Amino acid sequence: MLGLSGIGNLFAPPLSPQAVYKWLSAGVPAGRVLAVCEATGWQVTPHVLRPDIYPNPSDGLPASGGGANLHGTNNPDREAA
């Protein structure tokens, strides 16, 4: 699994390990959730990191055909807000 430096290096410009460490208490920023989950091979889900914006366990996970649905749902029939 990625350490603080490894997670920070996923972003451009890279984030310091201290900045990533702050996420432990403040929460992962909404715009970074999917990138962190993808980097962990989806072993950590958006629901685990931010249940406030991904309330269902399957929200934000990649659809069976590929990339993550950025609207927080895997339901293709749901309209974006």
One Martini backbone bead per residue (centre of mass of N, CA, C, O) as a GRO file, in nm:
protein
   81
    1MET     BB    1   0.102   0.033   0.015
    2LEU     BB    2   0.074   0.358   0.031
    3GLY     BB    3   0.223   0.625   0.132
    4LEU     BB    4   0.243   0.953   0.181
    5SER     BB    5   0.438   1.001  -0.055
    6GLY     BB    6   0.291   0.832  -0.271
    7ILE     BB    7   0.034   0.999  -0.269
    8GLY     BB    8   0.160   1.280  -0.324
    9ASN     BB    9   0.287   1.181  -0.613
   10LEU     BB   10   0.005   1.174  -0.776
   11PHE     BB   11   0.045   1.479  -0.788
   12ALA     BB   12   0.015   1.801  -0.962
   13PRO     BB   13   0.184   1.884  -0.764
   14PRO     BB   14   0.333   1.751  -0.523
   15LEU     BB   15   0.269   1.633  -0.210
   16SER     BB   16   0.319   1.641   0.104
   17PRO     BB   17   0.317   1.438   0.371
   18GLN     BB   18   0.182   1.653   0.553
   19ALA     BB   19  -0.069   1.702   0.380
   20VAL     BB   20  -0.170   1.410   0.388
   21TYR     BB   21  -0.187   1.383   0.698
   22LYS     BB   22  -0.424   1.588   0.735
   23TRP     BB   23  -0.645   1.390   0.623
   24LEU     BB   24  -0.687   1.224   0.886
   25SER     BB   25  -0.856   1.474   1.018
   26ALA     BB   26  -0.998   1.639   0.761
   27GLY     BB   27  -0.989   1.490   0.506
   28VAL     BB   28  -1.040   1.421   0.191
   29PRO     BB   29  -1.054   1.583  -0.074
   30ALA     BB   30  -1.292   1.562  -0.308
   31GLY     BB   31  -1.085   1.591  -0.564
   32ARG     BB   32  -0.903   1.321  -0.446
   33VAL     BB   33  -1.051   1.053  -0.401
   34LEU     BB   34  -1.035   0.891  -0.674
   35ALA     BB   35  -0.724   0.887  -0.694
   36VAL     BB   36  -0.671   0.731  -0.435
   37CYS     BB   37  -0.840   0.481  -0.504
   38GLU     BB   38  -0.694   0.406  -0.764
   39ALA     BB   39  -0.406   0.375  -0.632
   40THR     BB   40  -0.531   0.123  -0.449
   41GLY     BB   41  -0.719  -0.051  -0.636
   42TRP     BB   42  -0.994  -0.011  -0.467
   43GLN     BB   43  -0.945  -0.086  -0.158
   44VAL     BB   44  -1.026   0.207  -0.138
   45THR     BB   45  -1.314   0.384  -0.093
   46PRO     BB   46  -1.506   0.657  -0.117
   47HIS     BB   47  -1.683   0.585   0.130
   48VAL     BB   48  -1.448   0.570   0.334
   49LEU     BB   49  -1.335   0.866   0.289
   50ARG     BB   50  -1.650   1.001   0.191
   51PRO     BB   51  -1.960   0.958   0.316
   52ASP     BB   52  -2.084   1.244   0.253
   53ILE     BB   53  -2.048   1.198  -0.085
   54TYR     BB   54  -2.047   0.860  -0.043
   55PRO     BB   55  -2.304   0.690   0.101
   56ASN     BB   56  -2.251   0.445  -0.077
   57PRO     BB   57  -2.043   0.179  -0.121
   58SER     BB   58  -2.061   0.214  -0.460
   59ASP     BB   59  -1.981   0.491  -0.476
   60GLY     BB   60  -1.744   0.580  -0.733
   61LEU     BB   61  -1.716   0.331  -0.872
   62PRO     BB   62  -1.638   0.150  -1.119
   63ALA     BB   63  -1.757   0.050  -1.385
   64SER     BB   64  -1.751  -0.236  -1.567
   65GLY     BB   65  -1.629  -0.060  -1.824
   66GLY     BB   66  -1.476   0.148  -1.614
   67GLY     BB   67  -1.462   0.435  -1.515
   68ALA     BB   68  -1.548   0.662  -1.305
   69ASN     BB   69  -1.826   0.809  -1.154
   70LEU     BB   70  -1.849   1.155  -1.079
   71HIS     BB   71  -2.162   1.144  -0.947
   72GLY     BB   72  -2.174   0.910  -0.717
   73THR     BB   73  -2.263   0.680  -0.930
   74ASN     BB   74  -2.363   0.368  -1.107
   75ASN     BB   75  -2.618   0.503  -1.231
   76PRO     BB   76  -2.697   0.574  -1.562
   77ASP     BB   77  -2.999   0.696  -1.506
   78ARG     BB   78  -2.882   0.919  -1.353
   79GLU     BB   79  -2.890   1.246  -1.310
   80ALA     BB   80  -2.727   1.521  -1.315
   81ALA     BB   81  -2.716   1.813  -1.109
   0.00000   0.00000   0.00000
